[in-house]
Amino acid sequence: MAQMVLVFQADLLDRIGRFQGYRLDADQYLKTVLDPANNRFMERDKAEQDARFKQLIPYVVLRFRDSVFSYVRGKKASESRLRAMRSIGLGGHIEPDDRTLFHSDEALYGEAARREVEEEVDLRSPYREHIVGLLNDDSTEVGRVHFGIVHVWDLAEPLARKREGQITQSGFVSLSDLSADDAPLETWSRLTLRVLEDPRVPGYQPPEQPAG
C-alpha cells in the first residue's frame, strides 16, 4: 500500500508570504497550513516529484545547554537524497493516522511531532518544547517539495539514544563544533543552526524540575 503524506499547495505560500531560508514568525503560517481546508493527503511517491505541493515536516531539535543531538542518515534512510548527510533534526511526514490531530491548535499538532520523534530515538529526559521557526528551501530538489516546522526540545539531561537503523553516528555535539565542521550537513540543518544562532530565538531553557 502506498504511503500517504500530508501536503498543502505550494502556491499557498504566495498568499501568506513566500520566503527562502527560514522565518521566525511561525504563527501566521501554521494557522493557514494546518487548517484542514488547506491540506490533504497524497501518495508520497507522487508528492516527492510534484513541486506544486509541499509536504509538512516537523523538524525537532533536541538541545541540551550548548549542544544538540546530531546523527548521520545511514543507508536505510527513507529519503535517499539525504543519505550520508549529518542532521540535527528529527521527525518526518504526517500520515493519515494523525488526521484527528490536525486543525489550527498547535498543541495537538505537537502530538504528531512527538510520535515521530519517539519512533526515531529513545528519549529518557523531561523537556521544554518551543516552536521557533519555519524552513523553506526552493533551491534544492528535496527542499522544493518539503516545508519544515522547527521545534526545539530543551532537555533536562542529554539522555537520547537512537532507535531506528537509519540513524548512525549519533550523539550530542556542540553548536560551535557543528558550525565549524566541514562534514556534509543537510541544508535544513544548516538553516536550523542559523535559527538557533538568531538572537531573537530564546536560548536553552530547561524544564522545571519537580520539587525534591
PyMOL CGO cylinders between C-alpha atoms (Angstrom):
from pymol import cmd
from pymol.cgo import CYLINDER

trace = [
    CYLINDER, 0.00, 0.00, 0.00, 1.34, 3.43, -0.95, 0.3, 1, 1, 1, 1, 1, 1,
    CYLINDER, 1.34, 3.43, -0.95, 2.43, 5.71, 1.89, 0.3, 1, 1, 1, 1, 1, 1,
    CYLINDER, 2.43, 5.71, 1.89, 0.17, 8.75, 2.20, 0.3, 1, 1, 1, 1, 1, 1,
    CYLINDER, 0.17, 8.75, 2.20, 1.56, 12.06, 3.49, 0.3, 1, 1, 1, 1, 1, 1,
    CYLINDER, 1.56, 12.06, 3.49, 0.08, 15.44, 4.38, 0.3, 1, 1, 1, 1, 1, 1,
    CYLINDER, 0.08, 15.44, 4.38, 0.66, 18.21, 1.85, 0.3, 1, 1, 1, 1, 1, 1,
    CYLINDER, 0.66, 18.21, 1.85, -0.55, 21.69, 1.03, 0.3, 1, 1, 1, 1, 1, 1,
    CYLINDER, -0.55, 21.69, 1.03, -0.48, 23.52, -2.28, 0.3, 1, 1, 1, 1, 1, 1,
    CYLINDER, -0.48, 23.52, -2.28, 2.82, 25.36, -2.64, 0.3, 1, 1, 1, 1, 1, 1,
    CYLINDER, 2.82, 25.36, -2.64, 1.16, 28.47, -4.05, 0.3, 1, 1, 1, 1, 1, 1,
    CYLINDER, 1.16, 28.47, -4.05, -0.49, 28.93, -0.65, 0.3, 1, 1, 1, 1, 1, 1,
    CYLINDER, -0.49, 28.93, -0.65, 2.87, 30.44, 0.35, 0.3, 1, 1, 1, 1, 1, 1,
    CYLINDER, 2.87, 30.44, 0.35, 2.37, 33.20, -2.20, 0.3, 1, 1, 1, 1, 1, 1,
    CYLINDER, 2.37, 33.20, -2.20, -0.75, 34.23, -0.30, 0.3, 1, 1, 1, 1, 1, 1,
    CYLINDER, -0.75, 34.23, -0.30, 0.78, 34.25, 3.18, 0.3, 1, 1, 1, 1, 1, 1,
    CYLINDER, 0.78, 34.25, 3.18, 4.34, 35.21, 2.22, 0.3, 1, 1, 1, 1, 1, 1,
    CYLINDER, 4.34, 35.21, 2.22, 6.78, 33.01, 0.31, 0.3, 1, 1, 1, 1, 1, 1,
    CYLINDER, 6.78, 33.01, 0.31, 10.32, 33.03, 1.69, 0.3, 1, 1, 1, 1, 1, 1,
    CYLINDER, 10.32, 33.03, 1.69, 13.64, 31.36, 1.07, 0.3, 1, 1, 1, 1, 1, 1,
    CYLINDER, 13.64, 31.36, 1.07, 15.55, 30.01, 4.08, 0.3, 1, 1, 1, 1, 1, 1,
    CYLINDER, 15.55, 30.01, 4.08, 13.91, 30.46, 7.46, 0.3, 1, 1, 1, 1, 1, 1,
    CYLINDER, 13.91, 30.46, 7.46, 11.34, 32.60, 9.21, 0.3, 1, 1, 1, 1, 1, 1,
    CYLINDER, 11.34, 32.60, 9.21, 10.64, 33.01, 12.89, 0.3, 1, 1, 1, 1, 1, 1,
    CYLINDER, 10.64, 33.01, 12.89, 7.04, 34.29, 12.70, 0.3, 1, 1, 1, 1, 1, 1,
    CYLINDER, 7.04, 34.29, 12.70, 5.56, 30.81, 12.57, 0.3, 1, 1, 1, 1, 1, 1,
    CYLINDER, 5.56, 30.81, 12.57, 2.08, 31.51, 13.93, 0.3, 1, 1, 1, 1, 1, 1,
    CYLINDER, 2.08, 31.51, 13.93, 0.52, 33.09, 10.84, 0.3, 1, 1, 1, 1, 1, 1,
    CYLINDER, 0.52, 33.09, 10.84, 1.81, 30.28, 8.62, 0.3, 1, 1, 1, 1, 1, 1,
    CYLINDER, 1.81, 30.28, 8.62, 0.80, 27.45, 10.94, 0.3, 1, 1, 1, 1, 1, 1,
    CYLINDER, 0.80, 27.45, 10.94, -2.72, 28.77, 11.27, 0.3, 1, 1, 1, 1, 1, 1,
    CYLINDER, -2.72, 28.77, 11.27, -3.08, 28.52, 7.49, 0.3, 1, 1, 1, 1, 1, 1,
    CYLINDER, -3.08, 28.52, 7.49, -1.18, 25.38, 6.51, 0.3, 1, 1, 1, 1, 1, 1,
    CYLINDER, -1.18, 25.38, 6.51, -2.52, 23.30, 9.41, 0.3, 1, 1, 1, 1, 1, 1,
    CYLINDER, -2.52, 23.30, 9.41, -6.11, 24.21, 8.59, 0.3, 1, 1, 1, 1, 1, 1,
    CYLINDER, -6.11, 24.21, 8.59, -7.72, 21.02, 7.15, 0.3, 1, 1, 1, 1, 1, 1,
    CYLINDER, -7.72, 21.02, 7.15, -9.33, 23.20, 4.48, 0.3, 1, 1, 1, 1, 1, 1,
    CYLINDER, -9.33, 23.20, 4.48, -5.85, 23.90, 3.11, 0.3, 1, 1, 1, 1, 1, 1,
    CYLINDER, -5.85, 23.90, 3.11, -4.17, 20.49, 3.25, 0.3, 1, 1, 1, 1, 1, 1,
    CYLINDER, -4.17, 20.49, 3.25, -4.79, 16.93, 2.16, 0.3, 1, 1, 1, 1, 1, 1,
    CYLINDER, -4.79, 16.93, 2.16, -3.12, 13.55, 1.88, 0.3, 1, 1, 1, 1, 1, 1,
    CYLINDER, -3.12, 13.55, 1.88, -1.48, 12.28, -1.28, 0.3, 1, 1, 1, 1, 1, 1,
    CYLINDER, -1.48, 12.28, -1.28, 0.82, 9.42, -2.20, 0.3, 1, 1, 1, 1, 1, 1,
    CYLINDER, 0.82, 9.42, -2.20, 4.35, 10.17, -1.09, 0.3, 1, 1, 1, 1, 1, 1,
    CYLINDER, 4.35, 10.17, -1.09, 5.91, 8.94, -4.34, 0.3, 1, 1, 1, 1, 1, 1,
    CYLINDER, 5.91, 8.94, -4.34, 3.82, 11.47, -6.25, 0.3, 1, 1, 1, 1, 1, 1,
    CYLINDER, 3.82, 11.47, -6.25, 4.40, 14.27, -3.75, 0.3, 1, 1, 1, 1, 1, 1,
    CYLINDER, 4.40, 14.27, -3.75, 8.17, 13.82, -3.97, 0.3, 1, 1, 1, 1, 1, 1,
    CYLINDER, 8.17, 13.82, -3.97, 8.03, 14.58, -7.70, 0.3, 1, 1, 1, 1, 1, 1,
    CYLINDER, 8.03, 14.58, -7.70, 5.40, 17.33, -7.77, 0.3, 1, 1, 1, 1, 1, 1,
    CYLINDER, 5.40, 17.33, -7.77, 6.62, 20.79, -6.74, 0.3, 1, 1, 1, 1, 1, 1,
    CYLINDER, 6.62, 20.79, -6.74, 3.05, 22.10, -6.81, 0.3, 1, 1, 1, 1, 1, 1,
    CYLINDER, 3.05, 22.10, -6.81, 2.75, 20.62, -3.31, 0.3, 1, 1, 1, 1, 1, 1,
    CYLINDER, 2.75, 20.62, -3.31, 4.72, 20.96, -0.09, 0.3, 1, 1, 1, 1, 1, 1,
    CYLINDER, 4.72, 20.96, -0.09, 4.94, 18.09, 2.39, 0.3, 1, 1, 1, 1, 1, 1,
    CYLINDER, 4.94, 18.09, 2.39, 4.62, 19.22, 6.01, 0.3, 1, 1, 1, 1, 1, 1,
    CYLINDER, 4.62, 19.22, 6.01, 7.55, 18.04, 8.14, 0.3, 1, 1, 1, 1, 1, 1,
    CYLINDER, 7.55, 18.04, 8.14, 8.02, 18.54, 11.91, 0.3, 1, 1, 1, 1, 1, 1,
    CYLINDER, 8.02, 18.54, 11.91, 11.78, 19.10, 12.36, 0.3, 1, 1, 1, 1, 1, 1,
    CYLINDER, 11.78, 19.10, 12.36, 12.63, 18.57, 16.03, 0.3, 1, 1, 1, 1, 1, 1,
    CYLINDER, 12.63, 18.57, 16.03, 15.95, 19.59, 17.60, 0.3, 1, 1, 1, 1, 1, 1,
    CYLINDER, 15.95, 19.59, 17.60, 16.94, 18.01, 20.92, 0.3, 1, 1, 1, 1, 1, 1,
    CYLINDER, 16.94, 18.01, 20.92, 19.03, 20.63, 22.76, 0.3, 1, 1, 1, 1, 1, 1,
    CYLINDER, 19.03, 20.63, 22.76, 21.00, 20.32, 25.98, 0.3, 1, 1, 1, 1, 1, 1,
    CYLINDER, 21.00, 20.32, 25.98, 22.78, 23.51, 27.02, 0.3, 1, 1, 1, 1, 1, 1,
    CYLINDER, 22.78, 23.51, 27.02, 25.06, 24.45, 24.11, 0.3, 1, 1, 1, 1, 1, 1,
    CYLINDER, 25.06, 24.45, 24.11, 24.81, 21.09, 22.31, 0.3, 1, 1, 1, 1, 1, 1,
    CYLINDER, 24.81, 21.09, 22.31, 22.23, 19.32, 20.16, 0.3, 1, 1, 1, 1, 1, 1,
    CYLINDER, 22.23, 19.32, 20.16, 21.54, 15.71, 19.21, 0.3, 1, 1, 1, 1, 1, 1,
    CYLINDER, 21.54, 15.71, 19.21, 23.15, 15.02, 15.85, 0.3, 1, 1, 1, 1, 1, 1,
    CYLINDER, 23.15, 15.02, 15.85, 23.34, 11.98, 13.61, 0.3, 1, 1, 1, 1, 1, 1,
    CYLINDER, 23.34, 11.98, 13.61, 24.19, 10.76, 10.12, 0.3, 1, 1, 1, 1, 1, 1,
    CYLINDER, 24.19, 10.76, 10.12, 21.45, 9.38, 7.88, 0.3, 1, 1, 1, 1, 1, 1,
    CYLINDER, 21.45, 9.38, 7.88, 22.52, 5.82, 7.06, 0.3, 1, 1, 1, 1, 1, 1,
    CYLINDER, 22.52, 5.82, 7.06, 21.86, 3.56, 4.10, 0.3, 1, 1, 1, 1, 1, 1,
    CYLINDER, 21.86, 3.56, 4.10, 18.41, 2.66, 5.46, 0.3, 1, 1, 1, 1, 1, 1,
    CYLINDER, 18.41, 2.66, 5.46, 17.19, 6.28, 5.46, 0.3, 1, 1, 1, 1, 1, 1,
    CYLINDER, 17.19, 6.28, 5.46, 13.86, 6.59, 3.65, 0.3, 1, 1, 1, 1, 1, 1,
    CYLINDER, 13.86, 6.59, 3.65, 14.96, 9.79, 1.87, 0.3, 1, 1, 1, 1, 1, 1,
    CYLINDER, 14.96, 9.79, 1.87, 17.76, 8.55, -0.40, 0.3, 1, 1, 1, 1, 1, 1,
    CYLINDER, 17.76, 8.55, -0.40, 18.78, 12.09, -1.38, 0.3, 1, 1, 1, 1, 1, 1,
    CYLINDER, 18.78, 12.09, -1.38, 19.84, 12.79, 2.24, 0.3, 1, 1, 1, 1, 1, 1,
    CYLINDER, 19.84, 12.79, 2.24, 21.77, 9.59, 2.94, 0.3, 1, 1, 1, 1, 1, 1,
    CYLINDER, 21.77, 9.59, 2.94, 25.27, 10.07, 4.43, 0.3, 1, 1, 1, 1, 1, 1,
    CYLINDER, 25.27, 10.07, 4.43, 24.32, 13.64, 5.41, 0.3, 1, 1, 1, 1, 1, 1,
    CYLINDER, 24.32, 13.64, 5.41, 24.61, 14.82, 9.01, 0.3, 1, 1, 1, 1, 1, 1,
    CYLINDER, 24.61, 14.82, 9.01, 21.43, 16.18, 10.57, 0.3, 1, 1, 1, 1, 1, 1,
    CYLINDER, 21.43, 16.18, 10.57, 20.26, 17.86, 13.76, 0.3, 1, 1, 1, 1, 1, 1,
    CYLINDER, 20.26, 17.86, 13.76, 16.55, 17.42, 13.03, 0.3, 1, 1, 1, 1, 1, 1,
    CYLINDER, 16.55, 17.42, 13.03, 14.25, 14.52, 13.95, 0.3, 1, 1, 1, 1, 1, 1,
    CYLINDER, 14.25, 14.52, 13.95, 10.77, 13.92, 12.67, 0.3, 1, 1, 1, 1, 1, 1,
    CYLINDER, 10.77, 13.92, 12.67, 9.07, 13.00, 9.46, 0.3, 1, 1, 1, 1, 1, 1,
    CYLINDER, 9.07, 13.00, 9.46, 5.96, 13.02, 7.35, 0.3, 1, 1, 1, 1, 1, 1,
    CYLINDER, 5.96, 13.02, 7.35, 2.48, 13.39, 8.79, 0.3, 1, 1, 1, 1, 1, 1,
    CYLINDER, 2.48, 13.39, 8.79, 0.39, 10.35, 7.91, 0.3, 1, 1, 1, 1, 1, 1,
    CYLINDER, 0.39, 10.35, 7.91, -3.37, 9.63, 7.91, 0.3, 1, 1, 1, 1, 1, 1,
    CYLINDER, -3.37, 9.63, 7.91, -3.28, 8.20, 11.44, 0.3, 1, 1, 1, 1, 1, 1,
    CYLINDER, -3.28, 8.20, 11.44, -2.53, 11.76, 12.60, 0.3, 1, 1, 1, 1, 1, 1,
    CYLINDER, -2.53, 11.76, 12.60, -5.58, 13.23, 10.88, 0.3, 1, 1, 1, 1, 1, 1,
    CYLINDER, -5.58, 13.23, 10.88, -7.51, 13.78, 14.09, 0.3, 1, 1, 1, 1, 1, 1,
    CYLINDER, -7.51, 13.78, 14.09, -4.62, 15.88, 15.38, 0.3, 1, 1, 1, 1, 1, 1,
    CYLINDER, -4.62, 15.88, 15.38, -4.76, 18.40, 12.61, 0.3, 1, 1, 1, 1, 1, 1,
    CYLINDER, -4.76, 18.40, 12.61, -6.53, 21.70, 12.98, 0.3, 1, 1, 1, 1, 1, 1,
    CYLINDER, -6.53, 21.70, 12.98, -5.27, 25.13, 13.96, 0.3, 1, 1, 1, 1, 1, 1,
    CYLINDER, -5.27, 25.13, 13.96, -4.35, 24.08, 17.50, 0.3, 1, 1, 1, 1, 1, 1,
    CYLINDER, -4.35, 24.08, 17.50, -0.54, 23.81, 17.62, 0.3, 1, 1, 1, 1, 1, 1,
    CYLINDER, -0.54, 23.81, 17.62, -0.64, 21.80, 20.84, 0.3, 1, 1, 1, 1, 1, 1,
    CYLINDER, -0.64, 21.80, 20.84, -2.41, 18.96, 19.06, 0.3, 1, 1, 1, 1, 1, 1,
    CYLINDER, -2.41, 18.96, 19.06, -0.09, 19.24, 16.08, 0.3, 1, 1, 1, 1, 1, 1,
    CYLINDER, -0.09, 19.24, 16.08, 2.75, 18.75, 18.57, 0.3, 1, 1, 1, 1, 1, 1,
    CYLINDER, 2.75, 18.75, 18.57, 1.43, 15.29, 19.37, 0.3, 1, 1, 1, 1, 1, 1,
    CYLINDER, 1.43, 15.29, 19.37, 2.14, 14.21, 15.81, 0.3, 1, 1, 1, 1, 1, 1,
    CYLINDER, 2.14, 14.21, 15.81, 5.68, 15.57, 16.09, 0.3, 1, 1, 1, 1, 1, 1,
    CYLINDER, 5.68, 15.57, 16.09, 6.21, 13.71, 19.36, 0.3, 1, 1, 1, 1, 1, 1,
    CYLINDER, 6.21, 13.71, 19.36, 5.11, 10.44, 17.81, 0.3, 1, 1, 1, 1, 1, 1,
    CYLINDER, 5.11, 10.44, 17.81, 7.63, 10.87, 15.02, 0.3, 1, 1, 1, 1, 1, 1,
    CYLINDER, 7.63, 10.87, 15.02, 10.49, 11.54, 17.45, 0.3, 1, 1, 1, 1, 1, 1,
    CYLINDER, 10.49, 11.54, 17.45, 9.58, 8.54, 19.62, 0.3, 1, 1, 1, 1, 1, 1,
    CYLINDER, 9.58, 8.54, 19.62, 9.90, 6.30, 16.56, 0.3, 1, 1, 1, 1, 1, 1,
    CYLINDER, 9.90, 6.30, 16.56, 13.46, 7.52, 15.94, 0.3, 1, 1, 1, 1, 1, 1,
    CYLINDER, 13.46, 7.52, 15.94, 15.01, 7.94, 19.40, 0.3, 1, 1, 1, 1, 1, 1,
    CYLINDER, 15.01, 7.94, 19.40, 14.66, 6.63, 22.92, 0.3, 1, 1, 1, 1, 1, 1,
    CYLINDER, 14.66, 6.63, 22.92, 14.37, 9.83, 24.95, 0.3, 1, 1, 1, 1, 1, 1,
    CYLINDER, 14.37, 9.83, 24.95, 14.75, 9.48, 28.72, 0.3, 1, 1, 1, 1, 1, 1,
    CYLINDER, 14.75, 9.48, 28.72, 14.70, 13.13, 29.76, 0.3, 1, 1, 1, 1, 1, 1,
    CYLINDER, 14.70, 13.13, 29.76, 11.98, 15.68, 30.56, 0.3, 1, 1, 1, 1, 1, 1,
    CYLINDER, 11.98, 15.68, 30.56, 11.97, 18.58, 28.12, 0.3, 1, 1, 1, 1, 1, 1,
    CYLINDER, 11.97, 18.58, 28.12, 10.53, 22.01, 27.43, 0.3, 1, 1, 1, 1, 1, 1,
    CYLINDER, 10.53, 22.01, 27.43, 9.18, 22.46, 23.90, 0.3, 1, 1, 1, 1, 1, 1,
    CYLINDER, 9.18, 22.46, 23.90, 9.17, 25.52, 21.65, 0.3, 1, 1, 1, 1, 1, 1,
    CYLINDER, 9.17, 25.52, 21.65, 8.23, 26.04, 18.00, 0.3, 1, 1, 1, 1, 1, 1,
    CYLINDER, 8.23, 26.04, 18.00, 10.90, 28.51, 16.91, 0.3, 1, 1, 1, 1, 1, 1,
    CYLINDER, 10.90, 28.51, 16.91, 10.65, 28.84, 13.13, 0.3, 1, 1, 1, 1, 1, 1,
    CYLINDER, 10.65, 28.84, 13.13, 9.88, 27.57, 9.66, 0.3, 1, 1, 1, 1, 1, 1,
    CYLINDER, 9.88, 27.57, 9.66, 12.09, 26.23, 6.87, 0.3, 1, 1, 1, 1, 1, 1,
    CYLINDER, 12.09, 26.23, 6.87, 11.58, 26.60, 3.14, 0.3, 1, 1, 1, 1, 1, 1,
    CYLINDER, 11.58, 26.60, 3.14, 14.32, 25.92, 0.61, 0.3, 1, 1, 1, 1, 1, 1,
    CYLINDER, 14.32, 25.92, 0.61, 13.26, 26.09, -3.02, 0.3, 1, 1, 1, 1, 1, 1,
    CYLINDER, 13.26, 26.09, -3.02, 16.87, 25.91, -4.23, 0.3, 1, 1, 1, 1, 1, 1,
    CYLINDER, 16.87, 25.91, -4.23, 17.19, 22.11, -3.95, 0.3, 1, 1, 1, 1, 1, 1,
    CYLINDER, 17.19, 22.11, -3.95, 15.29, 19.13, -5.31, 0.3, 1, 1, 1, 1, 1, 1,
    CYLINDER, 15.29, 19.13, -5.31, 14.41, 17.95, -1.80, 0.3, 1, 1, 1, 1, 1, 1,
    CYLINDER, 14.41, 17.95, -1.80, 13.56, 21.40, -0.49, 0.3, 1, 1, 1, 1, 1, 1,
    CYLINDER, 13.56, 21.40, -0.49, 11.13, 22.27, -3.27, 0.3, 1, 1, 1, 1, 1, 1,
    CYLINDER, 11.13, 22.27, -3.27, 8.68, 19.61, -2.08, 0.3, 1, 1, 1, 1, 1, 1,
    CYLINDER, 8.68, 19.61, -2.08, 9.02, 19.99, 1.71, 0.3, 1, 1, 1, 1, 1, 1,
    CYLINDER, 9.02, 19.99, 1.71, 8.15, 22.62, 4.33, 0.3, 1, 1, 1, 1, 1, 1,
    CYLINDER, 8.15, 22.62, 4.33, 9.68, 22.38, 7.79, 0.3, 1, 1, 1, 1, 1, 1,
    CYLINDER, 9.68, 22.38, 7.79, 8.36, 23.39, 11.18, 0.3, 1, 1, 1, 1, 1, 1,
    CYLINDER, 8.36, 23.39, 11.18, 11.27, 23.74, 13.61, 0.3, 1, 1, 1, 1, 1, 1,
    CYLINDER, 11.27, 23.74, 13.61, 10.68, 22.55, 17.16, 0.3, 1, 1, 1, 1, 1, 1,
    CYLINDER, 10.68, 22.55, 17.16, 13.30, 22.82, 19.91, 0.3, 1, 1, 1, 1, 1, 1,
    CYLINDER, 13.30, 22.82, 19.91, 13.07, 20.45, 22.86, 0.3, 1, 1, 1, 1, 1, 1,
    CYLINDER, 13.07, 20.45, 22.86, 15.26, 21.71, 25.70, 0.3, 1, 1, 1, 1, 1, 1,
    CYLINDER, 15.26, 21.71, 25.70, 16.25, 18.64, 27.69, 0.3, 1, 1, 1, 1, 1, 1,
    CYLINDER, 16.25, 18.64, 27.69, 16.92, 18.43, 31.42, 0.3, 1, 1, 1, 1, 1, 1,
    CYLINDER, 16.92, 18.43, 31.42, 19.61, 15.82, 30.65, 0.3, 1, 1, 1, 1, 1, 1,
    CYLINDER, 19.61, 15.82, 30.65, 21.32, 14.62, 27.44, 0.3, 1, 1, 1, 1, 1, 1,
    CYLINDER, 21.32, 14.62, 27.44, 19.63, 11.22, 27.52, 0.3, 1, 1, 1, 1, 1, 1,
    CYLINDER, 19.63, 11.22, 27.52, 18.70, 10.26, 23.97, 0.3, 1, 1, 1, 1, 1, 1,
    CYLINDER, 18.70, 10.26, 23.97, 19.67, 7.15, 22.02, 0.3, 1, 1, 1, 1, 1, 1,
    CYLINDER, 19.67, 7.15, 22.02, 18.79, 6.08, 18.51, 0.3, 1, 1, 1, 1, 1, 1,
    CYLINDER, 18.79, 6.08, 18.51, 16.02, 3.56, 17.86, 0.3, 1, 1, 1, 1, 1, 1,
    CYLINDER, 16.02, 3.56, 17.86, 15.99, 3.36, 14.07, 0.3, 1, 1, 1, 1, 1, 1,
    CYLINDER, 15.99, 3.36, 14.07, 18.53, 1.73, 11.78, 0.3, 1, 1, 1, 1, 1, 1,
    CYLINDER, 18.53, 1.73, 11.78, 18.56, 4.80, 9.56, 0.3, 1, 1, 1, 1, 1, 1,
    CYLINDER, 18.56, 4.80, 9.56, 20.33, 6.74, 12.32, 0.3, 1, 1, 1, 1, 1, 1,
    CYLINDER, 20.33, 6.74, 12.32, 24.10, 6.28, 12.67, 0.3, 1, 1, 1, 1, 1, 1,
    CYLINDER, 24.10, 6.28, 12.67, 26.99, 8.14, 14.36, 0.3, 1, 1, 1, 1, 1, 1,
    CYLINDER, 26.99, 8.14, 14.36, 24.59, 9.76, 16.81, 0.3, 1, 1, 1, 1, 1, 1,
    CYLINDER, 24.59, 9.76, 16.81, 25.23, 11.81, 19.93, 0.3, 1, 1, 1, 1, 1, 1,
    CYLINDER, 25.23, 11.81, 19.93, 25.27, 15.33, 21.34, 0.3, 1, 1, 1, 1, 1, 1,
    CYLINDER, 25.27, 15.33, 21.34, 27.56, 17.79, 19.57, 0.3, 1, 1, 1, 1, 1, 1,
    CYLINDER, 27.56, 17.79, 19.57, 28.23, 21.41, 20.48, 0.3, 1, 1, 1, 1, 1, 1,
    CYLINDER, 28.23, 21.41, 20.48, 26.70, 24.03, 18.23, 0.3, 1, 1, 1, 1, 1, 1,
    CYLINDER, 26.70, 24.03, 18.23, 30.11, 25.63, 17.75, 0.3, 1, 1, 1, 1, 1, 1,
    CYLINDER, 30.11, 25.63, 17.75, 31.60, 22.34, 16.53, 0.3, 1, 1, 1, 1, 1, 1,
    CYLINDER, 31.60, 22.34, 16.53, 28.74, 21.81, 14.10, 0.3, 1, 1, 1, 1, 1, 1,
    CYLINDER, 28.74, 21.81, 14.10, 29.15, 25.31, 12.71, 0.3, 1, 1, 1, 1, 1, 1,
    CYLINDER, 29.15, 25.31, 12.71, 32.89, 24.82, 12.25, 0.3, 1, 1, 1, 1, 1, 1,
    CYLINDER, 32.89, 24.82, 12.25, 32.77, 21.24, 10.94, 0.3, 1, 1, 1, 1, 1, 1,
    CYLINDER, 32.77, 21.24, 10.94, 33.34, 20.67, 7.23, 0.3, 1, 1, 1, 1, 1, 1,
    CYLINDER, 33.34, 20.67, 7.23, 31.34, 17.43, 7.27, 0.3, 1, 1, 1, 1, 1, 1,
    CYLINDER, 31.34, 17.43, 7.27, 28.29, 17.36, 4.94, 0.3, 1, 1, 1, 1, 1, 1,
    CYLINDER, 28.29, 17.36, 4.94, 25.37, 18.84, 6.87, 0.3, 1, 1, 1, 1, 1, 1,
    CYLINDER, 25.37, 18.84, 6.87, 21.95, 18.70, 5.24, 0.3, 1, 1, 1, 1, 1, 1,
    CYLINDER, 21.95, 18.70, 5.24, 20.56, 22.03, 4.08, 0.3, 1, 1, 1, 1, 1, 1,
    CYLINDER, 20.56, 22.03, 4.08, 17.74, 22.17, 6.63, 0.3, 1, 1, 1, 1, 1, 1,
    CYLINDER, 17.74, 22.17, 6.63, 20.23, 21.54, 9.44, 0.3, 1, 1, 1, 1, 1, 1,
    CYLINDER, 20.23, 21.54, 9.44, 22.42, 24.41, 8.25, 0.3, 1, 1, 1, 1, 1, 1,
    CYLINDER, 22.42, 24.41, 8.25, 19.36, 26.65, 8.19, 0.3, 1, 1, 1, 1, 1, 1,
    CYLINDER, 19.36, 26.65, 8.19, 18.34, 25.44, 11.64, 0.3, 1, 1, 1, 1, 1, 1,
    CYLINDER, 18.34, 25.44, 11.64, 21.78, 26.31, 13.02, 0.3, 1, 1, 1, 1, 1, 1,
    CYLINDER, 21.78, 26.31, 13.02, 21.13, 29.85, 11.79, 0.3, 1, 1, 1, 1, 1, 1,
    CYLINDER, 21.13, 29.85, 11.79, 17.75, 29.79, 13.56, 0.3, 1, 1, 1, 1, 1, 1,
    CYLINDER, 17.75, 29.79, 13.56, 19.36, 28.70, 16.84, 0.3, 1, 1, 1, 1, 1, 1,
    CYLINDER, 19.36, 28.70, 16.84, 22.04, 31.40, 16.49, 0.3, 1, 1, 1, 1, 1, 1,
    CYLINDER, 22.04, 31.40, 16.49, 19.47, 34.12, 15.76, 0.3, 1, 1, 1, 1, 1, 1,
    CYLINDER, 19.47, 34.12, 15.76, 19.37, 36.49, 18.77, 0.3, 1, 1, 1, 1, 1, 1,
    CYLINDER, 19.37, 36.49, 18.77, 15.58, 36.64, 18.54, 0.3, 1, 1, 1, 1, 1, 1,
    CYLINDER, 15.58, 36.64, 18.54, 15.30, 32.93, 19.35, 0.3, 1, 1, 1, 1, 1, 1,
    CYLINDER, 15.30, 32.93, 19.35, 15.34, 32.05, 23.07, 0.3, 1, 1, 1, 1, 1, 1,
    CYLINDER, 15.34, 32.05, 23.07, 18.40, 30.20, 24.32, 0.3, 1, 1, 1, 1, 1, 1,
    CYLINDER, 18.40, 30.20, 24.32, 18.41, 27.00, 26.32, 0.3, 1, 1, 1, 1, 1, 1,
    CYLINDER, 18.41, 27.00, 26.32, 15.51, 26.89, 28.81, 0.3, 1, 1, 1, 1, 1, 1,
    CYLINDER, 15.51, 26.89, 28.81, 15.48, 23.63, 30.75, 0.3, 1, 1, 1, 1, 1, 1,
    CYLINDER, 15.48, 23.63, 30.75, 12.18, 22.26, 32.02, 0.3, 1, 1, 1, 1, 1, 1,
    CYLINDER, 12.18, 22.26, 32.02, 11.22, 22.95, 35.58, 0.3, 1, 1, 1, 1, 1, 1,
    CYLINDER, 11.22, 22.95, 35.58, 12.22, 20.12, 37.88, 0.3, 1, 1, 1, 1, 1, 1,
    CYLINDER, 12.22, 20.12, 37.88, 9.75, 18.84, 40.46, 0.3, 1, 1, 1, 1, 1, 1,
    CYLINDER, 9.75, 18.84, 40.46, 10.49, 19.88, 44.00, 0.3, 1, 1, 1, 1, 1, 1,
    CYLINDER, 10.49, 19.88, 44.00, 12.58, 17.26, 45.77, 0.3, 1, 1, 1, 1, 1, 1,
]
cmd.load_cgo(trace, "trace")
